[in-house]
Amino acid sequence: MDELRSEFDSYRSDVDETLGQVLDQLSQEQDTDEREWLHAEAAYLLRLANQRLQLEGDVDGAAALLRTADARLVDADNPALTPVREAIANELAALDAVPQVDRTGLYLALNAQQERISELRLSQEIEEQAVTSSIEQPPTGTFQRQLARFGEELKDLVVVRHHDEALEALITPEQESYLRQSLRLVLEQTQLALLNEEKELYDASIDKALQLLNDYYDTTREETQSVITRLEELQQAEVKPELPDISASQQELARFIENRYETRGQSGGDA
């Protein structure tokens, strides 16, 4: 971006110098041709269009400025401006071909997946059931009665957890909370990458989210597969489309103005 700004500053300086010479010459003329002002205004609009596109990524704004500049050239009514208008037409077509990015829609879609993921089951989620007392008849005697009463209380507190895998593979509540929080943070990172137009980080973040889903969530369930499919669709979205070069019209008009100025200086009249 710094190199791009430097190139624009250098090019803008050259164009401004040329325009400054033209305007200085015009200010010395008593009978100024109105077309000169139209040329200068069109050059300024084309420069703004380039800045709007390259520095702000504003495709619609750049296209509007190009159309306004073309209208000024139409008012100038000079066949010599045909190459400039042709370049503008090509640049408008290139801008029209740039894919539209619905960042708001993508952001909300990612947010919706966060809400759905919070309700998904983990692949090692466990079922719980209360322990039934194995004591049918309380033993007699004081100690035996206390033991039986303890057994009755214990069955309301102790649960047995059933799972197909070994006990050490079970996920604790703390681990479950960590996994869910990690996935939420990954999707928030995806949203941030979307807003910052960082395509590589956007793709990498969704890859990480998909990995967490496949590794730790119950992918046999339909709702989990639905989230995975939706994230894969969102990953295909164009976060930062490639922008075209629209500097050709600006360069053509700068050459036209410079040649016109030199011709007038040599002949003392209109070119």
ChimeraX commands (.cxc) that place a marker at each C-alpha (Angstrom):
marker #1 position 0.00,0.00,0.00 radius 0.5
marker #1 position 2.89,2.37,0.77 radius 0.5
marker #1 position 4.40,1.67,-2.66 radius 0.5
marker #1 position 1.02,2.25,-4.27 radius 0.5
marker #1 position 0.59,5.58,-2.50 radius 0.5
marker #1 position 4.11,6.58,-3.51 radius 0.5
marker #1 position 3.40,5.79,-7.16 radius 0.5
marker #1 position 0.14,7.70,-7.05 radius 0.5
marker #1 position 1.79,10.70,-5.39 radius 0.5
marker #1 position 4.49,10.73,-8.06 radius 0.5
marker #1 position 2.02,10.39,-10.90 radius 0.5
marker #1 position -0.32,12.95,-9.37 radius 0.5
marker #1 position 2.57,15.38,-9.07 radius 0.5
marker #1 position 3.32,15.03,-12.80 radius 0.5
marker #1 position -0.33,15.49,-13.75 radius 0.5
marker #1 position -0.75,18.44,-11.39 radius 0.5
marker #1 position 2.31,20.08,-12.88 radius 0.5
marker #1 position 0.94,19.72,-16.40 radius 0.5
marker #1 position -2.49,20.97,-15.34 radius 0.5
marker #1 position -0.86,23.85,-13.50 radius 0.5
marker #1 position 0.95,24.91,-16.64 radius 0.5
marker #1 position -2.29,24.77,-18.60 radius 0.5
marker #1 position -4.18,26.81,-16.02 radius 0.5
marker #1 position -1.38,29.36,-15.82 radius 0.5
marker #1 position -1.50,29.76,-19.58 radius 0.5
marker #1 position -5.29,30.09,-19.47 radius 0.5
marker #1 position -5.12,32.77,-16.83 radius 0.5
marker #1 position -2.95,34.84,-19.14 radius 0.5
marker #1 position -5.40,34.58,-22.03 radius 0.5
marker #1 position -8.10,37.22,-22.38 radius 0.5
marker #1 position -10.22,35.07,-24.68 radius 0.5
marker #1 position -10.20,31.72,-22.85 radius 0.5
marker #1 position -11.62,28.66,-24.60 radius 0.5
marker #1 position -14.23,27.07,-22.33 radius 0.5
marker #1 position -13.11,23.65,-23.50 radius 0.5
marker #1 position -9.80,24.06,-21.66 radius 0.5
marker #1 position -11.65,24.20,-18.36 radius 0.5
marker #1 position -13.61,21.11,-19.33 radius 0.5
marker #1 position -10.36,19.26,-20.07 radius 0.5
marker #1 position -8.89,20.29,-16.73 radius 0.5
marker #1 position -12.03,19.27,-14.84 radius 0.5
marker #1 position -12.13,15.89,-16.59 radius 0.5
marker #1 position -8.47,15.28,-15.73 radius 0.5
marker #1 position -9.18,16.05,-12.09 radius 0.5
marker #1 position -12.17,13.67,-12.03 radius 0.5
marker #1 position -10.13,10.87,-13.59 radius 0.5
marker #1 position -7.43,11.33,-10.97 radius 0.5
marker #1 position -10.04,11.12,-8.22 radius 0.5
marker #1 position -11.48,7.96,-9.77 radius 0.5
marker #1 position -8.08,6.26,-9.62 radius 0.5
marker #1 position -7.56,7.27,-6.02 radius 0.5
marker #1 position -11.05,6.16,-5.02 radius 0.5
marker #1 position -10.51,2.72,-6.53 radius 0.5
marker #1 position -6.93,1.97,-5.50 radius 0.5
marker #1 position -6.89,3.51,-2.03 radius 0.5
marker #1 position -10.50,2.87,-0.96 radius 0.5
marker #1 position -11.57,-0.01,-3.20 radius 0.5
marker #1 position -14.77,1.91,-4.01 radius 0.5
marker #1 position -15.81,0.44,-7.36 radius 0.5
marker #1 position -19.13,2.28,-7.60 radius 0.5
marker #1 position -17.58,5.62,-6.64 radius 0.5
marker #1 position -14.81,5.23,-9.20 radius 0.5
marker #1 position -17.32,4.35,-11.92 radius 0.5
marker #1 position -19.44,7.42,-11.09 radius 0.5
marker #1 position -16.38,9.67,-11.37 radius 0.5
marker #1 position -15.43,8.13,-14.73 radius 0.5
marker #1 position -18.92,8.76,-16.09 radius 0.5
marker #1 position -18.84,12.37,-14.90 radius 0.5
marker #1 position -15.43,12.88,-16.54 radius 0.5
marker #1 position -16.74,11.39,-19.79 radius 0.5
marker #1 position -19.67,13.82,-19.68 radius 0.5
marker #1 position -17.23,16.73,-19.46 radius 0.5
marker #1 position -15.38,15.41,-22.51 radius 0.5
marker #1 position -18.68,15.14,-24.38 radius 0.5
marker #1 position -19.28,18.82,-23.62 radius 0.5
marker #1 position -15.81,19.65,-24.94 radius 0.5
marker #1 position -16.90,18.26,-28.34 radius 0.5
marker #1 position -13.42,17.50,-29.68 radius 0.5
marker #1 position -12.80,14.44,-31.92 radius 0.5
marker #1 position -9.20,14.37,-30.68 radius 0.5
marker #1 position -10.57,13.20,-27.30 radius 0.5
marker #1 position -11.89,9.95,-28.79 radius 0.5
marker #1 position -8.93,7.84,-27.47 radius 0.5
marker #1 position -9.61,9.19,-23.97 radius 0.5
marker #1 position -13.31,8.38,-24.15 radius 0.5
marker #1 position -12.53,4.93,-25.54 radius 0.5
marker #1 position -10.23,4.26,-22.57 radius 0.5
marker #1 position -12.98,5.41,-20.19 radius 0.5
marker #1 position -15.48,3.08,-21.85 radius 0.5
marker #1 position -13.09,0.13,-21.43 radius 0.5
marker #1 position -12.48,1.01,-17.79 radius 0.5
marker #1 position -16.20,1.25,-17.06 radius 0.5
marker #1 position -16.70,-2.19,-18.58 radius 0.5
marker #1 position -13.89,-3.55,-16.39 radius 0.5
marker #1 position -15.46,-2.03,-13.27 radius 0.5
marker #1 position -18.85,-3.48,-14.16 radius 0.5
marker #1 position -17.22,-6.93,-14.26 radius 0.5
marker #1 position -15.85,-6.67,-10.71 radius 0.5
marker #1 position -17.84,-9.07,-8.46 radius 0.5
marker #1 position -20.01,-7.38,-5.86 radius 0.5
marker #1 position -19.09,-8.28,-2.26 radius 0.5
marker #1 position -21.98,-8.36,0.21 radius 0.5
marker #1 position -19.85,-8.06,3.35 radius 0.5
marker #1 position -22.84,-7.35,5.54 radius 0.5
marker #1 position -24.59,-10.49,4.34 radius 0.5
marker #1 position -21.47,-12.61,4.80 radius 0.5
marker #1 position -20.88,-11.21,8.28 radius 0.5
marker #1 position -24.44,-12.00,9.34 radius 0.5
marker #1 position -24.21,-15.48,7.82 radius 0.5
marker #1 position -21.10,-16.21,9.88 radius 0.5
marker #1 position -22.84,-14.87,12.95 radius 0.5
marker #1 position -25.77,-17.20,12.32 radius 0.5
marker #1 position -23.41,-20.18,12.17 radius 0.5
marker #1 position -21.98,-19.20,15.54 radius 0.5
marker #1 position -25.47,-19.38,17.01 radius 0.5
marker #1 position -26.07,-22.80,15.48 radius 0.5
marker #1 position -22.71,-24.19,16.59 radius 0.5
marker #1 position -23.44,-23.30,20.22 radius 0.5
marker #1 position -26.24,-25.89,20.11 radius 0.5
marker #1 position -24.32,-28.69,18.38 radius 0.5
marker #1 position -23.34,-31.84,20.24 radius 0.5
marker #1 position -19.73,-32.84,20.67 radius 0.5
marker #1 position -18.66,-36.20,19.31 radius 0.5
marker #1 position -17.85,-37.37,22.85 radius 0.5
marker #1 position -20.90,-35.94,24.52 radius 0.5
marker #1 position -22.09,-38.32,27.24 radius 0.5
marker #1 position -25.34,-39.44,28.67 radius 0.5
marker #1 position -26.04,-39.54,32.37 radius 0.5
marker #1 position -28.41,-41.66,34.40 radius 0.5
marker #1 position -28.95,-41.97,38.15 radius 0.5
marker #1 position -27.59,-44.98,40.01 radius 0.5
marker #1 position -30.31,-47.24,41.41 radius 0.5
marker #1 position -29.89,-48.60,44.86 radius 0.5
marker #1 position -28.87,-52.24,45.03 radius 0.5
marker #1 position -30.15,-52.52,48.57 radius 0.5
marker #1 position -33.56,-54.14,48.56 radius 0.5
marker #1 position -33.93,-54.81,52.28 radius 0.5
marker #1 position -32.13,-52.60,54.80 radius 0.5
marker #1 position -29.95,-54.63,57.12 radius 0.5
marker #1 position -30.86,-54.70,60.79 radius 0.5
marker #1 position -28.87,-52.92,63.46 radius 0.5
marker #1 position -27.81,-49.33,64.02 radius 0.5
marker #1 position -24.74,-49.34,61.76 radius 0.5
marker #1 position -26.57,-51.21,59.02 radius 0.5
marker #1 position -29.47,-48.73,59.07 radius 0.5
marker #1 position -27.09,-45.77,58.72 radius 0.5
marker #1 position -25.34,-47.51,55.82 radius 0.5
marker #1 position -28.64,-48.13,54.09 radius 0.5
marker #1 position -29.71,-44.50,54.52 radius 0.5
marker #1 position -26.36,-43.37,53.06 radius 0.5
marker #1 position -26.94,-45.65,50.10 radius 0.5
marker #1 position -30.34,-44.10,49.46 radius 0.5
marker #1 position -28.83,-40.59,49.52 radius 0.5
marker #1 position -25.89,-41.65,47.37 radius 0.5
marker #1 position -28.06,-42.86,44.51 radius 0.5
marker #1 position -29.45,-39.32,44.09 radius 0.5
marker #1 position -25.97,-37.81,43.82 radius 0.5
marker #1 position -23.86,-40.27,41.85 radius 0.5
marker #1 position -24.28,-40.72,38.09 radius 0.5
marker #1 position -22.81,-43.26,35.72 radius 0.5
marker #1 position -21.46,-41.96,32.42 radius 0.5
marker #1 position -21.76,-44.29,29.44 radius 0.5
marker #1 position -19.46,-43.98,26.43 radius 0.5
marker #1 position -18.08,-46.28,23.79 radius 0.5
marker #1 position -14.50,-45.05,24.10 radius 0.5
marker #1 position -12.03,-45.43,26.91 radius 0.5
marker #1 position -12.53,-43.34,30.00 radius 0.5
marker #1 position -9.48,-41.18,29.37 radius 0.5
marker #1 position -10.99,-40.02,26.05 radius 0.5
marker #1 position -14.04,-38.44,27.69 radius 0.5
marker #1 position -14.26,-34.67,27.45 radius 0.5
marker #1 position -14.56,-32.86,30.74 radius 0.5
marker #1 position -16.90,-29.86,31.11 radius 0.5
marker #1 position -13.85,-27.60,31.16 radius 0.5
marker #1 position -12.57,-29.09,27.90 radius 0.5
marker #1 position -15.99,-28.78,26.32 radius 0.5
marker #1 position -16.19,-25.11,27.28 radius 0.5
marker #1 position -12.71,-24.53,25.88 radius 0.5
marker #1 position -13.58,-26.19,22.56 radius 0.5
marker #1 position -16.77,-24.21,22.13 radius 0.5
marker #1 position -15.01,-20.96,23.04 radius 0.5
marker #1 position -12.15,-21.72,20.63 radius 0.5
marker #1 position -14.54,-22.29,17.74 radius 0.5
marker #1 position -16.42,-19.09,18.54 radius 0.5
marker #1 position -13.16,-17.09,18.53 radius 0.5
marker #1 position -12.11,-18.66,15.22 radius 0.5
marker #1 position -15.37,-17.55,13.60 radius 0.5
marker #1 position -14.98,-14.05,15.07 radius 0.5
marker #1 position -11.52,-13.96,13.50 radius 0.5
marker #1 position -13.14,-14.95,10.21 radius 0.5
marker #1 position -15.52,-12.00,10.49 radius 0.5
marker #1 position -12.64,-9.63,11.22 radius 0.5
marker #1 position -10.72,-10.92,8.19 radius 0.5
marker #1 position -13.85,-10.35,6.10 radius 0.5
marker #1 position -14.16,-6.72,7.19 radius 0.5
marker #1 position -10.43,-6.13,6.60 radius 0.5
marker #1 position -10.58,-7.83,3.17 radius 0.5
marker #1 position -7.87,-10.32,4.15 radius 0.5
marker #1 position -8.71,-13.29,1.94 radius 0.5
marker #1 position -5.89,-15.58,3.13 radius 0.5
marker #1 position -6.79,-15.12,6.79 radius 0.5
marker #1 position -10.49,-15.52,5.96 radius 0.5
marker #1 position -9.88,-18.87,4.25 radius 0.5
marker #1 position -7.47,-20.07,6.94 radius 0.5
marker #1 position -9.93,-19.22,9.70 radius 0.5
marker #1 position -12.76,-21.15,8.07 radius 0.5
marker #1 position -10.39,-24.09,7.52 radius 0.5
marker #1 position -9.63,-24.05,11.24 radius 0.5
marker #1 position -13.33,-23.90,12.12 radius 0.5
marker #1 position -14.04,-26.87,9.83 radius 0.5
marker #1 position -11.19,-28.81,11.41 radius 0.5
marker #1 position -12.58,-28.23,14.91 radius 0.5
marker #1 position -16.03,-29.30,13.79 radius 0.5
marker #1 position -14.80,-32.48,12.15 radius 0.5
marker #1 position -12.47,-33.40,15.01 radius 0.5
marker #1 position -14.61,-32.69,18.05 radius 0.5
marker #1 position -18.26,-32.46,17.02 radius 0.5
marker #1 position -20.70,-35.21,16.21 radius 0.5
marker #1 position -20.55,-35.18,12.41 radius 0.5
marker #1 position -23.09,-37.99,12.15 radius 0.5
marker #1 position -25.83,-35.56,13.07 radius 0.5
marker #1 position -27.62,-33.69,10.31 radius 0.5
marker #1 position -27.37,-30.29,12.01 radius 0.5
marker #1 position -23.57,-30.60,12.24 radius 0.5
marker #1 position -23.28,-31.49,8.55 radius 0.5
marker #1 position -25.51,-28.53,7.71 radius 0.5
marker #1 position -23.15,-26.12,9.48 radius 0.5
marker #1 position -20.11,-27.67,7.79 radius 0.5
marker #1 position -21.74,-27.34,4.36 radius 0.5
marker #1 position -22.67,-23.73,4.99 radius 0.5
marker #1 position -19.15,-22.80,6.12 radius 0.5
marker #1 position -17.71,-24.42,3.00 radius 0.5
marker #1 position -20.09,-22.31,0.91 radius 0.5
marker #1 position -19.07,-19.14,2.75 radius 0.5
marker #1 position -15.42,-19.96,2.13 radius 0.5
marker #1 position -16.03,-19.69,-1.61 radius 0.5
marker #1 position -17.21,-16.09,-1.26 radius 0.5
marker #1 position -15.11,-13.38,-2.90 radius 0.5
marker #1 position -13.82,-11.30,0.00 radius 0.5
marker #1 position -11.46,-9.04,-1.96 radius 0.5
marker #1 position -12.03,-9.14,-5.74 radius 0.5
marker #1 position -9.19,-8.12,-8.01 radius 0.5
marker #1 position -9.51,-4.50,-9.07 radius 0.5
marker #1 position -8.78,-3.41,-12.65 radius 0.5
marker #1 position -6.32,-0.74,-13.74 radius 0.5
marker #1 position -8.22,2.41,-14.74 radius 0.5
marker #1 position -5.25,4.71,-15.28 radius 0.5
marker #1 position -5.22,4.51,-19.09 radius 0.5
marker #1 position -7.83,7.26,-19.56 radius 0.5
marker #1 position -5.99,9.53,-17.14 radius 0.5
marker #1 position -2.73,9.04,-19.02 radius 0.5
marker #1 position -4.40,9.60,-22.40 radius 0.5
marker #1 position -5.97,12.86,-21.24 radius 0.5
marker #1 position -2.71,14.04,-19.66 radius 0.5
marker #1 position -0.96,13.50,-23.01 radius 0.5
marker #1 position -3.77,15.30,-24.84 radius 0.5
marker #1 position -3.56,18.33,-22.55 radius 0.5
marker #1 position 0.23,18.44,-22.74 radius 0.5
marker #1 position 0.27,18.20,-26.55 radius 0.5
marker #1 position -2.43,20.84,-26.80 radius 0.5
marker #1 position -0.51,23.19,-24.56 radius 0.5
marker #1 position 2.73,22.69,-26.49 radius 0.5
marker #1 position 0.98,23.21,-29.83 radius 0.5
marker #1 position -0.63,26.43,-28.61 radius 0.5
marker #1 position 2.70,27.65,-27.34 radius 0.5
marker #1 position 4.34,27.03,-30.68 radius 0.5
marker #1 position 1.56,28.38,-32.93 radius 0.5
marker #1 position 0.04,30.97,-30.64 radius 0.5
marker #1 position -3.44,29.70,-31.50 radius 0.5
marker #1 position -5.85,26.84,-30.92 radius 0.5
marker #1 position -4.80,23.29,-31.79 radius 0.5
marker link #1:1,2 radius 0.2
marker link #1:2,3 radius 0.2
marker link #1:3,4 radius 0.2
marker link #1:4,5 radius 0.2
marker link #1:5,6 radius 0.2
marker link #1:6,7 radius 0.2
marker link #1:7,8 radius 0.2
marker link #1:8,9 radius 0.2
marker link #1:9,10 radius 0.2
marker link #1:10,11 radius 0.2
marker link #1:11,12 radius 0.2
marker link #1:12,13 radius 0.2
marker link #1:13,14 radius 0.2
marker link #1:14,15 radius 0.2
marker link #1:15,16 radius 0.2
marker link #1:16,17 radius 0.2
marker link #1:17,18 radius 0.2
marker link #1:18,19 radius 0.2
marker link #1:19,20 radius 0.2
marker link #1:20,21 radius 0.2
marker link #1:21,22 radius 0.2
marker link #1:22,23 radius 0.2
marker link #1:23,24 radius 0.2
marker link #1:24,25 radius 0.2
marker link #1:25,26 radius 0.2
marker link #1:26,27 radius 0.2
marker link #1:27,28 radius 0.2
marker link #1:28,29 radius 0.2
marker link #1:29,30 radius 0.2
marker link #1:30,31 radius 0.2
marker link #1:31,32 radius 0.2
marker link #1:32,33 radius 0.2
marker link #1:33,34 radius 0.2
marker link #1:34,35 radius 0.2
marker link #1:35,36 radius 0.2
marker link #1:36,37 radius 0.2
marker link #1:37,38 radius 0.2
marker link #1:38,39 radius 0.2
marker link #1:39,40 radius 0.2
marker link #1:40,41 radius 0.2
marker link #1:41,42 radius 0.2
marker link #1:42,43 radius 0.2
marker link #1:43,44 radius 0.2
marker link #1:44,45 radius 0.2
marker link #1:45,46 radius 0.2
marker link #1:46,47 radius 0.2
marker link #1:47,48 radius 0.2
marker link #1:48,49 radius 0.2
marker link #1:49,50 radius 0.2
marker link #1:50,51 radius 0.2
marker link #1:51,52 radius 0.2
marker link #1:52,53 radius 0.2
marker link #1:53,54 radius 0.2
marker link #1:54,55 radius 0.2
marker link #1:55,56 radius 0.2
marker link #1:56,57 radius 0.2
marker link #1:57,58 radius 0.2
marker link #1:58,59 radius 0.2
marker link #1:59,60 radius 0.2
marker link #1:60,61 radius 0.2
marker link #1:61,62 radius 0.2
marker link #1:62,63 radius 0.2
marker link #1:63,64 radius 0.2
marker link #1:64,65 radius 0.2
marker link #1:65,66 radius 0.2
marker link #1:66,67 radius 0.2
marker link #1:67,68 radius 0.2
marker link #1:68,69 radius 0.2
marker link #1:69,70 radius 0.2
marker link #1:70,71 radius 0.2
marker link #1:71,72 radius 0.2
marker link #1:72,73 radius 0.2
marker link #1:73,74 radius 0.2
marker link #1:74,75 radius 0.2
marker link #1:75,76 radius 0.2
marker link #1:76,77 radius 0.2
marker link #1:77,78 radius 0.2
marker link #1:78,79 radius 0.2
marker link #1:79,80 radius 0.2
marker link #1:80,81 radius 0.2
marker link #1:81,82 radius 0.2
marker link #1:82,83 radius 0.2
marker link #1:83,84 radius 0.2
marker link #1:84,85 radius 0.2
marker link #1:85,86 radius 0.2
marker link #1:86,87 radius 0.2
marker link #1:87,88 radius 0.2
marker link #1:88,89 radius 0.2
marker link #1:89,90 radius 0.2
marker link #1:90,91 radius 0.2
marker link #1:91,92 radius 0.2
marker link #1:92,93 radius 0.2
marker link #1:93,94 radius 0.2
marker link #1:94,95 radius 0.2
marker link #1:95,96 radius 0.2
marker link #1:96,97 radius 0.2
marker link #1:97,98 radius 0.2
marker link #1:98,99 radius 0.2
marker link #1:99,100 radius 0.2
marker link #1:100,101 radius 0.2
marker link #1:101,102 radius 0.2
marker link #1:102,103 radius 0.2
marker link #1:103,104 radius 0.2
marker link #1:104,105 radius 0.2
marker link #1:105,106 radius 0.2
marker link #1:106,107 radius 0.2
marker link #1:107,108 radius 0.2
marker link #1:108,109 radius 0.2
marker link #1:109,110 radius 0.2
marker link #1:110,111 radius 0.2
marker link #1:111,112 radius 0.2
marker link #1:112,113 radius 0.2
marker link #1:113,114 radius 0.2
marker link #1:114,115 radius 0.2
marker link #1:115,116 radius 0.2
marker link #1:116,117 radius 0.2
marker link #1:117,118 radius 0.2
marker link #1:118,119 radius 0.2
marker link #1:119,120 radius 0.2
marker link #1:120,121 radius 0.2
marker link #1:121,122 radius 0.2
marker link #1:122,123 radius 0.2
marker link #1:123,124 radius 0.2
marker link #1:124,125 radius 0.2
marker link #1:125,126 radius 0.2
marker link #1:126,127 radius 0.2
marker link #1:127,128 radius 0.2
marker link #1:128,129 radius 0.2
marker link #1:129,130 radius 0.2
marker link #1:130,131 radius 0.2
marker link #1:131,132 radius 0.2
marker link #1:132,133 radius 0.2
marker link #1:133,134 radius 0.2
marker link #1:134,135 radius 0.2
marker link #1:135,136 radius 0.2
marker link #1:136,137 radius 0.2
marker link #1:137,138 radius 0.2
marker link #1:138,139 radius 0.2
marker link #1:139,140 radius 0.2
marker link #1:140,141 radius 0.2
marker link #1:141,142 radius 0.2
marker link #1:142,143 radius 0.2
marker link #1:143,144 radius 0.2
marker link #1:144,145 radius 0.2
marker link #1:145,146 radius 0.2
marker link #1:146,147 radius 0.2
marker link #1:147,148 radius 0.2
marker link #1:148,149 radius 0.2
marker link #1:149,150 radius 0.2
marker link #1:150,151 radius 0.2
marker link #1:151,152 radius 0.2
marker link #1:152,153 radius 0.2
marker link #1:153,154 radius 0.2
marker link #1:154,155 radius 0.2
marker link #1:155,156 radius 0.2
marker link #1:156,157 radius 0.2
marker link #1:157,158 radius 0.2
marker link #1:158,159 radius 0.2
marker link #1:159,160 radius 0.2
marker link #1:160,161 radius 0.2
marker link #1:161,162 radius 0.2
marker link #1:162,163 radius 0.2
marker link #1:163,164 radius 0.2
marker link #1:164,165 radius 0.2
marker link #1:165,166 radius 0.2
marker link #1:166,167 radius 0.2
marker link #1:167,168 radius 0.2
marker link #1:168,169 radius 0.2
marker link #1:169,170 radius 0.2
marker link #1:170,171 radius 0.2
marker link #1:171,172 radius 0.2
marker link #1:172,173 radius 0.2
marker link #1:173,174 radius 0.2
marker link #1:174,175 radius 0.2
marker link #1:175,176 radius 0.2
marker link #1:176,177 radius 0.2
marker link #1:177,178 radius 0.2
marker link #1:178,179 radius 0.2
marker link #1:179,180 radius 0.2
marker link #1:180,181 radius 0.2
marker link #1:181,182 radius 0.2
marker link #1:182,183 radius 0.2
marker link #1:183,184 radius 0.2
marker link #1:184,185 radius 0.2
marker link #1:185,186 radius 0.2
marker link #1:186,187 radius 0.2
marker link #1:187,188 radius 0.2
marker link #1:188,189 radius 0.2
marker link #1:189,190 radius 0.2
marker link #1:190,191 radius 0.2
marker link #1:191,192 radius 0.2
marker link #1:192,193 radius 0.2
marker link #1:193,194 radius 0.2
marker link #1:194,195 radius 0.2
marker link #1:195,196 radius 0.2
marker link #1:196,197 radius 0.2
marker link #1:197,198 radius 0.2
marker link #1:198,199 radius 0.2
marker link #1:199,200 radius 0.2
marker link #1:200,201 radius 0.2
marker link #1:201,202 radius 0.2
marker link #1:202,203 radius 0.2
marker link #1:203,204 radius 0.2
marker link #1:204,205 radius 0.2
marker link #1:205,206 radius 0.2
marker link #1:206,207 radius 0.2
marker link #1:207,208 radius 0.2
marker link #1:208,209 radius 0.2
marker link #1:209,210 radius 0.2
marker link #1:210,211 radius 0.2
marker link #1:211,212 radius 0.2
marker link #1:212,213 radius 0.2
marker link #1:213,214 radius 0.2
marker link #1:214,215 radius 0.2
marker link #1:215,216 radius 0.2
marker link #1:216,217 radius 0.2
marker link #1:217,218 radius 0.2
marker link #1:218,219 radius 0.2
marker link #1:219,220 radius 0.2
marker link #1:220,221 radius 0.2
marker link #1:221,222 radius 0.2
marker link #1:222,223 radius 0.2
marker link #1:223,224 radius 0.2
marker link #1:224,225 radius 0.2
marker link #1:225,226 radius 0.2
marker link #1:226,227 radius 0.2
marker link #1:227,228 radius 0.2
marker link #1:228,229 radius 0.2
marker link #1:229,230 radius 0.2
marker link #1:230,231 radius 0.2
marker link #1:231,232 radius 0.2
marker link #1:232,233 radius 0.2
marker link #1:233,234 radius 0.2
marker link #1:234,235 radius 0.2
marker link #1:235,236 radius 0.2
marker link #1:236,237 radius 0.2
marker link #1:237,238 radius 0.2
marker link #1:238,239 radius 0.2
marker link #1:239,240 radius 0.2
marker link #1:240,241 radius 0.2
marker link #1:241,242 radius 0.2
marker link #1:242,243 radius 0.2
marker link #1:243,244 radius 0.2
marker link #1:244,245 radius 0.2
marker link #1:245,246 radius 0.2
marker link #1:246,247 radius 0.2
marker link #1:247,248 radius 0.2
marker link #1:248,249 radius 0.2
marker link #1:249,250 radius 0.2
marker link #1:250,251 radius 0.2
marker link #1:251,252 radius 0.2
marker link #1:252,253 radius 0.2
marker link #1:253,254 radius 0.2
marker link #1:254,255 radius 0.2
marker link #1:255,256 radius 0.2
marker link #1:256,257 radius 0.2
marker link #1:257,258 radius 0.2
marker link #1:258,259 radius 0.2
marker link #1:259,260 radius 0.2
marker link #1:260,261 radius 0.2
marker link #1:261,262 radius 0.2
marker link #1:262,263 radius 0.2
marker link #1:263,264 radius 0.2
marker link #1:264,265 radius 0.2
marker link #1:265,266 radius 0.2
marker link #1:266,267 radius 0.2
marker link #1:267,268 radius 0.2
marker link #1:268,269 radius 0.2
marker link #1:269,270 radius 0.2
marker link #1:270,271 radius 0.2
view
